[in-house]
Amino acid sequence: MATTSKKSIEKETPSEEEVETPKSSKSSCLLVGCIVVAIVFVVGAVVVAFIIFYVLKNDDIIQKYISSYVSPKEEKVEPKQTPIVVVVTVIPTGIPEENTRRVTTQGNFIIPESSIRQVIARDLSGLSNWELKVARNEIYARHGRPFVHTDLQCYFNTQSWYTKDPSYTDSRLSKLELANAVYILNYEKSIGSTIYDKDTGCK
């Protein structure tokens, strides 16, 4: 009986190996768990760091995205255009273009300075055939020249500054005045004026 009791006691009493095995198993599980948690923590930290870096780097894009939905849209106000007023001079029907008269504010001269400076194309541009003819002959009229063409004589007779001088000669003109008269005549020919050498009559 004693022997049997001893064997049963030995069987019931766990050996050191049997007692220590669960402890080592628990330690292994605890270690693995710690490693997994550490890995998850590291991965999470990396992800968070990447998100923060991306947000800071693309702050302008995010702000634009937010402002497009949050901020009210500003209406573009186009500047008002000032209307342009165009003044058009209309020649009445029935009056030939070459016979139209132009009255200036400087002594009724077409080109007031033709006796003191050189005439250029800009002075003549836009003038009618009649105005070109007058502009050329007013250079002579300043010195009292009598005119064979009645249209010119009638016109200059109406000018307060004109005094007809029967003793007039072209020698009274300066070289500049003669050059300007020739320049205007050549300009008349170049544009095809039909009255530069014709008398259109007194009107």
Backbone as CSV, one residue per row, in Angstrom:
resi,resn,N_x,N_y,N_z,CA_x,CA_y,CA_z,C_x,C_y,C_z
1,MET,0.830,-1.186,0.000,0.000,0.000,0.000,0.867,1.239,0.000
2,ALA,1.860,1.203,0.738,2.761,2.344,0.827,3.389,2.630,-0.492
3,THR,3.714,1.541,-1.176,4.344,1.734,-2.493,3.377,2.340,-3.462
4,THR,2.164,1.843,-3.390,1.131,2.371,-4.298,0.856,3.807,-4.006
5,SER,0.793,4.178,-2.774,0.540,5.570,-2.380,1.656,6.469,-2.840
6,LYS,2.850,5.995,-2.775,4.000,6.793,-3.173,3.978,7.081,-4.655
7,LYS,3.581,6.042,-5.430,3.530,6.222,-6.894,2.445,7.203,-7.262
8,SER,1.310,7.052,-6.500,0.224,7.972,-6.827,0.566,9.391,-6.462
9,ILE,1.306,9.548,-5.427,1.737,10.888,-5.011,2.696,11.453,-6.014
10,GLU,3.600,10.633,-6.563,4.549,11.104,-7.547,3.852,11.528,-8.834
11,LYS,2.766,10.740,-9.162,2.049,11.090,-10.372,1.300,12.380,-10.195
12,GLU,0.751,12.612,-9.023,0.000,13.813,-8.780,0.883,15.036,-8.654
13,THR,2.114,14.853,-8.197,3.026,15.975,-8.029,3.698,16.288,-9.351
14,PRO,3.492,17.463,-9.939,4.107,17.817,-11.239,5.596,18.019,-11.097
15,SER,6.296,17.665,-12.171,7.748,17.858,-12.178,8.038,19.309,-12.446
16,GLU,9.265,19.706,-12.269,9.681,21.085,-12.480,9.500,21.494,-13.927
17,GLU,9.750,20.516,-14.835,9.619,20.821,-16.253,8.169,21.112,-16.602
18,GLU,7.242,20.257,-15.963,5.832,20.436,-16.259,5.307,21.751,-15.692
19,VAL,5.867,22.208,-14.589,5.427,23.433,-13.950,5.965,24.649,-14.704
20,GLU,7.181,24.616,-15.177,7.832,25.751,-15.819,7.409,25.954,-17.274
21,THR,6.908,24.928,-17.930,6.549,25.024,-19.354,5.499,26.093,-19.628
22,PRO,4.403,26.168,-18.863,3.416,27.230,-19.107,4.012,28.616,-18.970
23,LYS,4.898,28.836,-18.031,5.516,30.160,-17.842,6.285,30.593,-19.072
24,SER,7.074,29.687,-19.625,7.864,30.050,-20.810,6.965,30.316,-21.990
25,SER,5.865,29.590,-22.090,4.912,29.800,-23.180,4.258,31.166,-23.063
26,LYS,3.891,31.541,-21.863,3.299,32.858,-21.633,4.288,33.968,-21.945
27,SER,5.531,33.765,-21.591,6.565,34.767,-21.859,6.738,34.975,-23.355
28,SER,6.693,33.887,-24.113,6.845,33.985,-25.574,5.694,34.748,-26.184
29,CYS,4.490,34.467,-25.717,3.310,35.162,-26.239,3.368,36.649,-25.908
30,LEU,3.822,36.937,-24.680,3.925,38.327,-24.273,4.945,39.073,-25.119
31,LEU,6.065,38.421,-25.431,7.114,39.032,-26.230,6.624,39.314,-27.656
32,VAL,5.934,38.315,-28.246,5.394,38.470,-29.598,4.380,39.604,-29.636
33,GLY,3.563,39.656,-28.611,2.563,40.725,-28.539,3.208,42.098,-28.474
34,CYS,4.258,42.218,-27.676,4.976,43.488,-27.570,5.585,43.903,-28.907
35,ILE,6.128,42.899,-29.611,6.747,43.189,-30.908,5.698,43.680,-31.895
36,VAL,4.536,43.011,-31.916,3.454,43.414,-32.835,2.981,44.823,-32.528
37,VAL,2.811,45.110,-31.221,2.380,46.447,-30.823,3.406,47.499,-31.244
38,ALA,4.690,47.163,-31.070,5.751,48.094,-31.438,5.742,48.362,-32.936
39,ILE,5.532,47.271,-33.710,5.504,47.421,-35.169,4.335,48.302,-35.592
40,VAL,3.179,48.024,-34.994,1.989,48.817,-35.310,2.211,50.279,-34.948
41,PHE,2.836,50.505,-33.811,3.109,51.878,-33.367,4.050,52.596,-34.334
42,VAL,5.120,51.862,-34.747,6.090,52.459,-35.671,5.440,52.774,-37.008
43,VAL,4.652,51.822,-37.530,3.974,52.032,-38.810,3.006,53.209,-38.702
44,GLY,2.283,53.248,-37.580,1.356,54.356,-37.375,2.073,55.691,-37.317
45,ALA,3.192,55.741,-36.654,3.970,56.974,-36.556,4.471,57.414,-37.926
46,VAL,4.917,56.432,-38.728,5.395,56.747,-40.079,4.263,57.311,-40.937
47,VAL,3.095,56.671,-40.827,1.938,57.135,-41.607,1.544,58.549,-41.197
48,VAL,1.496,58.804,-39.881,1.141,60.133,-39.386,2.160,61.173,-39.851
49,ALA,3.435,60.807,-39.770,4.485,61.724,-40.192,4.364,62.025,-41.686
50,PHE,4.051,61.016,-42.480,3.889,61.220,-43.922,2.709,62.137,-44.223
51,ILE,1.606,61.936,-43.502,0.414,62.778,-43.710,0.721,64.224,-43.354
52,ILE,1.406,64.441,-42.222,1.747,65.804,-41.805,2.655,66.467,-42.836
53,PHE,3.653,65.712,-43.317,4.571,66.253,-44.320,3.834,66.604,-45.605
54,TYR,2.929,65.746,-46.047,2.165,65.991,-47.272,1.270,67.208,-47.116
55,VAL,0.647,67.364,-45.940,-0.224,68.510,-45.693,0.563,69.808,-45.731
56,LEU,1.730,69.806,-45.069,2.545,71.023,-45.054,3.069,71.353,-46.445
57,LYS,3.427,70.331,-47.198,3.989,70.552,-48.526,2.937,71.055,-49.500
58,ASN,1.713,70.585,-49.344,0.637,70.946,-50.256,-0.389,71.855,-49.596
59,ASP,0.114,72.741,-48.754,-0.786,73.636,-48.025,-1.569,74.541,-48.961
60,ASP,-0.895,75.029,-50.029,-1.569,75.919,-50.980,-2.714,75.209,-51.682
61,ILE,-2.474,73.971,-52.074,-3.517,73.211,-52.762,-4.715,72.998,-51.851
62,ILE,-4.432,72.673,-50.589,-5.511,72.422,-49.629,-6.289,73.700,-49.376
63,GLN,-5.556,74.813,-49.230,-6.231,76.082,-48.983,-7.138,76.448,-50.152
64,LYS,-6.658,76.223,-51.372,-7.484,76.500,-52.541,-8.717,75.603,-52.561
65,TYR,-8.498,74.343,-52.203,-9.612,73.395,-52.188,-10.654,73.792,-51.153
66,ILE,-10.168,74.203,-49.961,-11.092,74.600,-48.899,-11.804,75.883,-49.261
67,SER,-11.049,76.859,-49.777,-11.644,78.159,-50.091,-12.683,78.053,-51.199
68,SER,-12.510,77.060,-52.104,-13.471,76.911,-53.185,-14.830,76.448,-52.689
69,TYR,-14.839,75.787,-51.531,-16.101,75.312,-50.981,-16.605,76.152,-49.820
70,VAL,-15.671,76.761,-49.081,-16.053,77.506,-47.887,-16.240,78.977,-48.190
71,SER,-15.213,79.577,-48.862,-15.262,81.016,-49.122,-16.302,81.316,-50.188
72,PRO,-17.022,82.410,-50.053,-17.992,82.797,-51.094,-17.272,83.225,-52.350
73,LYS,-17.832,82.901,-53.487,-17.226,83.256,-54.759,-17.357,84.746,-55.009
74,GLU,-16.225,85.362,-55.366,-16.235,86.793,-55.645,-16.657,87.024,-57.086
75,GLU,-17.565,87.932,-57.279,-18.016,88.257,-58.619,-17.041,89.224,-59.279
76,LYS,-16.674,88.894,-60.489,-15.761,89.767,-61.224,-16.527,90.962,-61.763
77,VAL,-16.024,92.138,-61.448,-16.658,93.367,-61.911,-15.840,93.924,-63.057
78,GLU,-16.406,93.862,-64.236,-15.698,94.361,-65.412,-15.789,95.886,-65.473
79,PRO,-14.667,96.539,-65.759,-14.690,98.005,-65.827,-15.604,98.487,-66.938
80,LYS,-16.317,99.544,-66.644,-17.217,100.105,-67.637,-16.410,100.802,-68.730
81,GLN,-16.784,100.530,-69.948,-16.089,101.132,-71.081,-16.728,102.470,-71.426
82,THR,-15.858,103.461,-71.535,-16.344,104.794,-71.893,-16.644,104.832,-73.385
83,PRO,-17.857,105.199,-73.737,-18.187,105.235,-75.173,-17.340,106.243,-75.924
84,ILE,-16.915,105.864,-77.113,-16.095,106.737,-77.955,-17.009,107.491,-78.914
85,VAL,-16.890,108.786,-78.865,-17.714,109.627,-79.728,-16.912,109.993,-80.967
86,VAL,-17.409,109.630,-82.102,-16.742,109.919,-83.367,-17.507,111.031,-84.081
87,VAL,-16.797,112.091,-84.382,-17.406,113.221,-85.094,-17.096,113.081,-86.576
88,VAL,-18.115,112.987,-87.363,-17.949,112.823,-88.802,-18.461,114.073,-89.505
89,THR,-17.608,114.634,-90.352,-18.007,115.800,-91.143,-18.597,115.317,-92.451
90,VAL,-19.831,115.671,-92.692,-20.531,115.225,-93.901,-20.637,116.387,-94.875
91,ILE,-20.191,116.155,-96.098,-20.309,117.167,-97.141,-21.688,117.052,-97.764
92,PRO,-22.483,118.119,-97.781,-23.840,118.042,-98.326,-23.844,117.565,-99.765
93,THR,-24.881,116.810,-100.115,-25.012,116.284,-101.472,-25.193,117.426,-102.472
94,GLY,-24.518,117.284,-103.585,-24.668,118.292,-104.625,-23.502,119.272,-104.671
95,ILE,-22.636,119.261,-103.621,-21.479,120.155,-103.609,-20.247,119.327,-103.919
96,PRO,-19.555,119.561,-105.025,-18.371,118.763,-105.366,-17.327,118.840,-104.263
97,GLU,-16.676,117.695,-103.995,-15.676,117.636,-102.922,-14.546,118.617,-103.146
98,GLU,-14.134,118.793,-104.414,-12.987,119.664,-104.672,-13.313,121.142,-104.478
99,ASN,-14.603,121.492,-104.361,-14.983,122.894,-104.214,-15.364,123.264,-102.783
100,THR,-15.223,122.308,-101.846,-15.574,122.593,-100.453,-14.570,123.571,-99.865
101,ARG,-15.055,124.516,-99.040,-14.210,125.533,-98.432,-13.919,125.173,-96.979
102,ARG,-12.761,125.565,-96.529,-12.380,125.338,-95.144,-11.973,126.669,-94.532
103,VAL,-12.607,127.030,-93.418,-12.300,128.295,-92.741,-11.499,127.978,-91.488
104,THR,-10.315,128.542,-91.382,-9.474,128.319,-90.213,-9.651,129.450,-89.215
105,THR,-9.093,129.254,-88.014,-9.206,130.273,-86.968,-8.001,131.201,-86.936
106,GLN,-7.002,130.907,-87.789,-5.783,131.717,-87.783,-5.710,132.550,-89.057
107,GLY,-6.527,133.597,-89.116,-6.494,134.496,-90.276,-7.028,133.873,-91.528
108,ASN,-7.848,132.793,-91.410,-8.432,132.102,-92.563,-7.371,131.568,-93.524
109,PHE,-6.264,131.124,-92.996,-5.235,130.469,-93.805,-5.421,128.964,-93.703
110,ILE,-5.238,128.251,-94.802,-5.273,126.785,-94.764,-4.047,126.270,-94.012
111,ILE,-2.862,126.816,-94.361,-1.624,126.486,-93.642,-1.014,127.807,-93.179
112,PRO,-1.323,128.268,-91.977,-0.902,129.599,-91.501,0.609,129.825,-91.503
113,GLU,1.412,128.754,-91.364,2.863,128.922,-91.224,3.630,128.565,-92.492
114,SER,2.922,128.501,-93.633,3.599,128.078,-94.868,4.653,129.065,-95.348
115,SER,4.688,130.277,-94.769,5.691,131.263,-95.182,6.915,131.271,-94.273
116,ILE,6.850,130.514,-93.158,7.963,130.554,-92.204,8.551,129.181,-91.885
117,ARG,7.905,128.130,-92.337,8.463,126.779,-92.119,8.167,125.891,-93.315
118,GLN,8.894,124.779,-93.385,8.720,123.864,-94.503,7.403,123.108,-94.380
119,VAL,6.672,123.022,-95.468,5.420,122.261,-95.510,5.753,120.786,-95.714
120,ILE,5.060,119.919,-94.950,5.289,118.479,-95.065,3.979,117.786,-95.422
121,ALA,4.066,116.511,-95.753,2.882,115.757,-96.190,1.783,115.749,-95.140
122,ARG,2.167,115.742,-93.877,1.164,115.732,-92.804,0.298,116.984,-92.833
123,ASP,0.858,118.107,-93.293,0.075,119.345,-93.406,-0.996,119.235,-94.486
124,LEU,-0.741,118.423,-95.477,-1.627,118.343,-96.642,-2.601,117.173,-96.575
125,SER,-2.272,116.185,-95.767,-3.123,115.002,-95.675,-4.513,115.371,-95.162
126,GLY,-5.536,114.913,-95.869,-6.906,115.176,-95.450,-7.531,116.410,-96.058
127,LEU,-6.750,117.230,-96.757,-7.290,118.432,-97.390,-7.968,118.072,-98.717
128,SER,-9.024,118.784,-99.031,-9.712,118.564,-100.306,-8.878,119.167,-101.437
129,ASN,-9.264,118.867,-102.678,-8.548,119.420,-103.835,-8.585,120.951,-103.839
130,TRP,-9.737,121.495,-103.464,-9.867,122.951,-103.407,-8.981,123.540,-102.308
131,GLU,-8.952,122.924,-101.172,-8.132,123.420,-100.060,-6.651,123.354,-100.404
132,LEU,-6.239,122.325,-101.130,-4.840,122.237,-101.567,-4.500,123.370,-102.523
133,LYS,-5.432,123.657,-103.417,-5.210,124.745,-104.381,-5.100,126.085,-103.660
134,VAL,-5.966,126.304,-102.674,-5.922,127.548,-101.900,-4.646,127.615,-101.070
135,ALA,-4.270,126.492,-100.438,-3.071,126.468,-99.601,-1.830,126.850,-100.397
136,ARG,-1.767,126.382,-101.638,-0.615,126.718,-102.492,-0.628,128.200,-102.885
137,ASN,-1.790,128.702,-103.262,-1.870,130.076,-103.776,-1.931,131.138,-102.677
138,GLU,-2.241,130.736,-101.437,-2.223,131.742,-100.367,-0.794,132.178,-100.052
139,ILE,0.172,131.364,-100.431,1.572,131.773,-100.290,1.833,133.008,-101.160
140,TYR,1.263,132.997,-102.382,1.408,134.147,-103.287,0.499,135.311,-102.848
141,ALA,-0.683,134.973,-102.384,-1.666,136.000,-102.020,-1.186,136.873,-100.867
142,ARG,-0.355,136.312,-99.985,0.171,137.112,-98.867,0.934,138.343,-99.367
143,HIS,1.500,138.209,-100.556,2.299,139.305,-101.116,1.500,140.144,-102.126
144,GLY,0.177,139.921,-102.237,-0.679,140.746,-103.076,-0.813,140.312,-104.520
145,ARG,-0.490,139.074,-104.835,-0.544,138.625,-106.230,-1.982,138.676,-106.772
146,PRO,-2.192,139.224,-107.961,-3.489,139.144,-108.641,-3.602,137.752,-109.290
147,PHE,-4.803,137.174,-109.334,-4.962,135.822,-109.856,-5.764,135.824,-111.150
148,VAL,-5.318,135.005,-112.101,-6.009,134.849,-113.382,-7.265,134.009,-113.183
149,HIS,-7.147,132.940,-112.346,-8.318,132.096,-112.080,-9.320,132.876,-111.228
150,THR,-10.545,132.958,-111.744,-11.564,133.729,-111.013,-11.953,133.086,-109.691
151,ASP,-11.856,131.745,-109.607,-12.208,131.090,-108.342,-11.270,131.539,-107.225
152,LEU,-9.975,131.652,-107.526,-9.011,132.104,-106.529,-9.178,133.597,-106.229
153,GLN,-9.387,134.386,-107.260,-9.520,135.829,-107.040,-10.767,136.133,-106.202
154,CYS,-11.858,135.448,-106.500,-13.081,135.653,-105.710,-12.875,135.231,-104.258
155,TYR,-12.165,134.123,-104.074,-11.939,133.629,-102.712,-11.076,134.609,-101.916
156,PHE,-9.945,135.019,-102.465,-9.023,135.887,-101.717,-9.589,137.298,-101.526
157,ASN,-10.491,137.705,-102.419,-11.131,139.010,-102.221,-11.956,139.046,-100.925
158,THR,-12.380,137.892,-100.469,-13.185,137.833,-99.236,-12.323,137.781,-97.974
159,GLN,-11.005,137.670,-98.135,-10.116,137.557,-96.981,-9.632,138.953,-96.558
160,SER,-9.790,139.260,-95.270,-9.451,140.599,-94.760,-7.960,140.903,-94.891
161,TRP,-7.133,139.904,-94.917,-5.687,140.115,-94.955,-5.159,140.317,-96.383
162,TYR,-5.987,140.039,-97.395,-5.525,140.099,-98.792,-5.705,141.500,-99.390
163,THR,-4.653,141.997,-100.012,-4.711,143.271,-100.757,-4.079,143.049,-102.129
164,LYS,-4.851,143.196,-103.146,-4.364,142.977,-104.514,-3.353,144.049,-104.896
165,ASP,-2.202,143.618,-105.435,-1.135,144.545,-105.813,-0.773,144.316,-107.281
166,PRO,-1.167,145.201,-108.162,-0.868,145.041,-109.603,0.619,144.961,-109.909
167,SER,1.449,145.530,-109.044,2.899,145.513,-109.298,3.580,144.275,-108.714
168,TYR,2.799,143.282,-108.344,3.368,142.064,-107.718,4.297,141.327,-108.681
169,THR,5.408,140.790,-108.108,6.296,139.865,-108.833,6.672,138.720,-107.897
170,ASP,7.005,137.565,-108.470,7.375,136.390,-107.657,8.678,136.611,-106.885
171,SER,9.412,137.661,-107.217,10.672,137.940,-106.509,10.424,138.302,-105.050
172,ARG,9.177,138.620,-104.725,8.862,138.959,-103.338,8.862,137.719,-102.434
173,LEU,8.765,136.551,-103.033,8.701,135.316,-102.251,10.104,134.872,-101.830
174,SER,10.189,134.328,-100.653,11.465,133.772,-100.181,11.683,132.401,-100.822
175,LYS,12.888,131.874,-100.680,13.178,130.548,-101.226,12.306,129.486,-100.553
176,LEU,12.063,129.661,-99.257,11.229,128.708,-98.519,9.795,128.720,-99.062
177,GLU,9.247,129.922,-99.317,7.882,130.033,-99.825,7.765,129.407,-101.217
178,LEU,8.744,129.665,-102.070,8.726,129.076,-103.403,8.801,127.553,-103.333
179,ALA,9.663,127.052,-102.445,9.811,125.597,-102.281,8.508,124.975,-101.778
180,ASN,7.830,125.658,-100.856,6.562,125.144,-100.338,5.479,125.131,-101.418
181,ALA,5.443,126.170,-102.242,4.456,126.238,-103.324,4.666,125.106,-104.324
182,VAL,5.920,124.830,-104.663,6.236,123.740,-105.584,5.890,122.391,-104.947
183,TYR,6.181,122.252,-103.650,5.909,120.987,-102.939,4.406,120.682,-102.951
184,ILE,3.579,121.718,-102.676,2.123,121.517,-102.658,1.614,121.187,-104.058
185,LEU,2.144,121.861,-105.082,1.734,121.579,-106.458,2.034,120.128,-106.837
186,ASN,3.218,119.657,-106.489,3.585,118.268,-106.780,2.690,117.284,-106.023
187,TYR,2.309,117.672,-104.811,1.412,116.823,-104.024,0.042,116.745,-104.714
188,GLU,-0.459,117.881,-105.200,-1.744,117.911,-105.909,-1.713,116.970,-107.115
189,LYS,-0.627,117.013,-107.852,-0.500,116.154,-109.033,-0.431,114.687,-108.628
190,SER,0.262,114.396,-107.533,0.449,113.007,-107.112,-0.856,112.340,-106.681
191,ILE,-1.802,113.117,-106.145,-3.077,112.527,-105.696,-4.149,112.613,-106.785
192,GLY,-3.776,113.192,-107.947,-4.702,113.260,-109.068,-5.751,114.344,-108.955
193,SER,-5.395,115.479,-108.375,-6.340,116.594,-108.283,-6.752,117.041,-109.685
194,THR,-8.042,117.308,-109.825,-8.565,117.691,-111.146,-8.727,119.192,-111.308
195,ILE,-8.389,119.960,-110.271,-8.624,121.419,-110.365,-7.364,122.237,-110.094
196,TYR,-6.234,121.588,-109.926,-5.030,122.355,-109.584,-4.667,123.376,-110.676
197,ASP,-5.038,123.089,-111.930,-4.715,123.997,-113.029,-5.978,124.446,-113.784
198,LYS,-7.159,124.298,-113.132,-8.409,124.669,-113.791,-9.135,125.752,-112.974
199,ASP,-9.804,126.609,-113.688,-10.600,127.652,-113.048,-12.031,127.124,-112.877
200,THR,-12.455,126.994,-111.652,-13.808,126.451,-111.398,-14.855,127.554,-111.336
201,GLY,-14.435,128.803,-111.491,-15.387,129.905,-111.533,-15.649,130.501,-110.169
202,CYS,-16.152,131.688,-110.165,-16.447,132.402,-108.914,-17.806,131.965,-108.375
203,LYS,-17.831,131.555,-107.137,-19.072,131.040,-106.553,-19.411,131.767,-105.260
